[in-house]
Amino acid sequence: MKRFFLVAIAVMAFGFANAQQTRFGIKGGLNISTVVGGDVDNTKSLVGFHIGGLAEIHVVEKFFIQPELLFSAQGTKFDGPFGTDGDFKLNYLNIPVLAKYYFIENKFSVEAGPQLGLLLSAKAEGEDIKDYTRSVDLGFNLGAGYNFTDNFSAGLRYTIGISPLSDNDIDNADDYYDSAKNSNLALYLAYKF
């Protein structure tokens, strides 16, 4: 985790040093999230949102590094008792650092990179369960975007959780692999200054 923060700080420092080749922006959009793996059965997608800021740092030719800072509402719905639906809501401060490559005259881009999520709150059926949920969530992002203008863009990103939501009952590598993890599909709009 310390390495991730050091890399993120180095990327941001590089961006500030090359400020004429760095653009800042805001973004927000829709999350369609769920929890996969573990003992979680009959889960359904939960609709949430994300909002925050970004920096697009030009590295070379069509290659950019894009760190972001996002508030993200995630979670899942599940079958509750007596045939009712319950919900599991997780709020994170997500810090993705993406490698971004532009095609077709800087219009269409693909992106990939790691993400660190800091848990802000966790609730199941309105009850606070933050003490039973890991405070740090690691994930990996894959996505694509399109620039409609020099400032306005839209995109789609999928984030698969790498770390389990809870440390309970994780005794070996198989338990870790089979544990419950976040899964999130994000649709977003962004505006760069």
C-alpha positions as CSV (number, residue, x, y, z in Angstrom):
1,M,0.0,0.0,0.0
2,K,2.9,2.4,0.8
3,R,4.3,1.7,-2.7
4,F,1.0,2.6,-4.3
5,F,0.9,5.9,-2.5
6,L,4.5,6.6,-3.4
7,V,3.9,5.9,-7.1
8,A,0.7,8.0,-7.0
9,I,2.6,10.9,-5.4
10,A,5.5,10.6,-7.9
11,V,3.0,10.6,-10.8
12,M,1.3,13.7,-9.5
13,A,4.6,15.5,-8.8
14,F,5.7,14.6,-12.4
15,G,2.4,16.1,-13.6
16,F,2.9,19.3,-11.7
17,A,6.4,19.6,-13.0
18,N,5.0,19.3,-16.5
19,A,2.0,21.5,-15.9
20,Q,1.8,22.7,-19.4
21,Q,1.2,19.1,-20.5
22,T,-1.2,18.3,-17.7
23,R,-4.9,18.8,-17.8
24,F,-7.2,18.7,-14.8
25,G,-10.9,17.9,-14.8
26,I,-14.0,16.7,-13.0
27,K,-16.0,13.6,-13.7
28,G,-19.0,11.8,-12.5
29,G,-21.4,9.1,-13.4
30,L,-23.3,5.9,-12.7
31,N,-22.1,2.8,-10.9
32,I,-23.6,-0.6,-11.4
33,S,-22.0,-2.7,-8.7
34,T,-22.3,-6.1,-7.1
35,V,-20.3,-8.5,-4.9
36,V,-18.9,-11.6,-6.5
37,G,-17.5,-14.8,-4.9
38,G,-17.5,-16.0,-1.3
39,D,-20.6,-17.2,0.4
40,V,-22.7,-14.5,-1.2
41,D,-25.6,-16.0,-3.1
42,N,-28.4,-14.5,-5.1
43,T,-26.8,-11.1,-5.4
44,K,-28.2,-8.4,-7.7
45,S,-26.7,-5.2,-9.1
46,L,-27.0,-2.1,-7.0
47,V,-27.1,1.3,-8.7
48,G,-24.9,4.0,-7.2
49,F,-22.8,6.9,-8.4
50,H,-19.3,8.3,-8.4
51,I,-17.9,11.9,-8.5
52,G,-14.5,13.4,-8.3
53,G,-11.5,14.9,-10.0
54,L,-8.8,13.8,-12.4
55,A,-5.4,14.8,-13.8
56,E,-4.4,13.8,-17.4
57,I,-0.6,13.8,-17.6
58,H,0.9,13.6,-21.0
59,V,3.9,11.3,-21.0
60,V,4.9,10.7,-24.6
61,E,3.0,11.0,-28.0
62,K,-0.4,9.3,-27.4
63,F,0.4,7.9,-23.9
64,F,-1.0,9.5,-20.7
65,I,-1.1,8.7,-17.0
66,Q,-4.4,9.6,-15.3
67,P,-4.7,9.6,-11.5
68,E,-8.1,10.3,-10.1
69,L,-9.7,10.9,-6.7
70,L,-13.4,9.7,-6.6
71,F,-16.2,9.3,-4.1
72,S,-17.9,6.0,-5.1
73,A,-21.1,4.5,-3.8
74,Q,-21.0,0.7,-4.4
75,G,-22.5,-2.5,-3.0
76,T,-25.0,-5.1,-3.9
77,K,-28.6,-6.3,-3.3
78,F,-29.3,-9.7,-1.9
79,D,-32.3,-11.9,-1.1
80,G,-33.3,-11.1,2.5
81,P,-35.6,-13.0,4.8
82,F,-39.2,-13.6,3.9
83,G,-38.6,-13.0,0.2
84,T,-37.6,-9.4,0.6
85,D,-34.5,-7.8,-1.0
86,G,-31.8,-6.5,1.3
87,D,-28.9,-4.2,0.4
88,F,-25.2,-3.9,1.3
89,K,-23.9,-0.4,0.7
90,L,-20.2,0.5,0.6
91,N,-18.9,4.1,0.2
92,Y,-15.3,4.4,-0.9
93,L,-12.7,7.1,-1.6
94,N,-11.2,5.5,-4.7
95,I,-7.8,6.4,-6.1
96,P,-7.2,4.8,-9.5
97,V,-4.0,5.4,-11.4
98,L,-4.5,4.6,-15.1
99,A,-2.3,4.2,-18.1
100,K,-4.2,5.7,-21.0
101,Y,-3.5,5.5,-24.7
102,Y,-5.3,7.5,-27.4
103,F,-6.2,6.3,-30.9
104,I,-7.8,8.1,-33.9
105,E,-6.5,11.7,-33.5
106,N,-6.9,11.7,-29.7
107,K,-10.6,10.9,-29.8
108,F,-10.9,7.2,-28.7
109,S,-8.8,6.0,-25.7
110,V,-8.3,2.7,-23.8
111,E,-7.1,2.7,-20.1
112,A,-6.0,0.2,-17.5
113,G,-4.5,0.4,-14.1
114,P,-4.7,-0.3,-10.3
115,Q,-7.1,1.3,-7.8
116,L,-6.9,1.8,-4.1
117,G,-10.2,2.2,-2.3
118,L,-10.4,3.6,1.2
119,L,-13.7,2.5,2.9
120,L,-15.7,5.5,4.2
121,S,-18.8,3.6,5.3
122,A,-20.4,0.1,5.2
123,K,-24.0,-0.7,5.9
124,A,-26.2,-3.8,5.6
125,E,-29.9,-3.1,5.9
126,G,-29.1,0.3,7.4
127,E,-26.9,-1.3,10.2
128,D,-23.3,-0.1,10.4
129,I,-20.9,-3.0,9.6
130,K,-17.7,-1.0,8.9
131,D,-15.9,-2.9,11.7
132,Y,-16.5,-6.2,9.8
133,T,-15.4,-4.9,6.4
134,R,-11.8,-4.3,5.3
135,S,-10.8,-0.6,5.3
136,V,-8.8,-0.9,2.1
137,D,-10.0,-2.3,-1.2
138,L,-7.6,-3.1,-4.0
139,G,-8.9,-3.4,-7.6
140,F,-7.9,-3.3,-11.2
141,N,-9.6,-1.2,-13.9
142,L,-10.1,-1.7,-17.6
143,G,-11.9,0.9,-19.7
144,A,-12.4,3.0,-22.8
145,G,-13.4,6.5,-23.5
146,Y,-14.3,9.0,-26.2
147,N,-13.6,12.7,-26.5
148,F,-16.5,14.5,-28.1
149,T,-14.7,17.8,-27.9
150,D,-11.3,19.0,-26.5
151,N,-12.9,19.3,-23.1
152,F,-15.9,16.9,-22.9
153,S,-15.6,13.1,-22.9
154,A,-17.5,10.0,-21.9
155,G,-16.4,6.5,-21.0
156,L,-17.0,3.1,-19.6
157,R,-14.9,1.4,-17.0
158,Y,-15.0,-2.0,-15.3
159,T,-13.3,-2.5,-11.9
160,I,-12.7,-6.0,-10.5
161,G,-11.9,-6.3,-6.8
162,I,-8.6,-8.0,-6.0
163,S,-8.8,-7.9,-2.2
164,P,-11.6,-9.6,-0.1
165,L,-14.2,-7.4,1.5
166,S,-13.6,-9.1,4.9
167,D,-10.6,-11.0,6.5
168,N,-12.9,-13.5,8.2
169,D,-12.3,-17.1,7.4
170,I,-9.3,-16.5,5.1
171,D,-6.7,-19.0,6.1
172,N,-5.0,-19.8,2.7
173,A,-4.7,-18.9,-0.9
174,D,-7.8,-20.8,-1.9
175,D,-9.9,-18.9,0.7
176,Y,-8.5,-15.6,-0.6
177,Y,-9.3,-16.5,-4.2
178,D,-12.9,-17.6,-3.3
179,S,-13.6,-14.7,-1.0
180,A,-16.3,-12.0,-1.7
181,K,-14.9,-9.1,-3.7
182,N,-16.3,-5.9,-5.3
183,S,-17.3,-5.7,-9.0
184,N,-18.2,-2.4,-10.5
185,L,-19.2,-1.1,-14.0
186,A,-19.0,2.7,-14.2
187,L,-20.4,4.9,-16.9
188,Y,-19.1,8.5,-16.7
189,L,-18.9,11.9,-18.2
190,A,-15.8,14.1,-17.7
191,Y,-14.9,17.7,-18.4
192,K,-11.3,18.8,-18.7
193,F,-10.1,22.3,-18.2
